[in-house]
């Protein structure tokens, strides 16, 4: 059941992401056609925000995968402090993305 749900989520994200990307490209073309520098500046900020969102998700997945790989060794070397240290480091990294997006 979990595999079926995971596959359904991935298919939904792929289809939804494709349609969303097409709409956003059209929106960008329409904004560029107006020639307004203020609108183009807002469009660039929107794109920066979306890239940071993507990197945030990718970083989260990488941290989870690294957790599966590293946490056993960290626990063997440092005990429970290894878990807590990894969690604190992961949270600091994710807060960094959140702070980078704050001015956007």
C-alpha positions, -999 to +999 in steps of 0.1 A: +000+000+000+028+024+009+045+017-025+013+023-044+008+056-025+043+066-032+040+059-069+007+078-070+023+108-054+052+107-078+029+104-108+008+133-095+038+154-089+051+147-124+019+155-141+011+185-119+047+198-122+046+195-160+013+215-163+025+240-138+058+245-156+039+250-189+017+277-173+046+294-157+066+296-190+036+311-207+032+336-178+069+345-181+065+350-219+034+372-213+053+393-187+083+396-210+060+408-238+048+437-217+083+451-215+077+463-179+110+462-159+090+461-126+071+430-137+102+413-149+119+420-115+089+404-098+091+375-122+128+369-114+120+370-077+093+344-083+117+322-102+143+325-074+118+316-048+108+285-068+144+274-072+150+278-035+119+257-028+132+230-051+166+230-034+149+229+000+130+197-010+161+181-026+182+189+005+155+174+027+156+141+007+194+141+007+194+146+045+169+117+049+190+094+027+222+104+045+205+097+078+198+061+068+234+057+057+252+076+085+231+073+116+241+038+125+278+048+125+271+080+143+252+061+170+280+036+173+306+063+177+287+089+198+256+073+211+224+093+213+244+125+209+251+114+173+214+114+165+208+147+181+238+163+165+227+151+130+192+164+137+205+198+148+228+200+118+199+191+094+176+217+110+203+244+107+208+236+070+171+237+063+167+270+083+194+283+060+172+278+030+143+293+048+164+324+057+177+326+021+141+328+009+130+354+034+140+384+014+122+370-017 
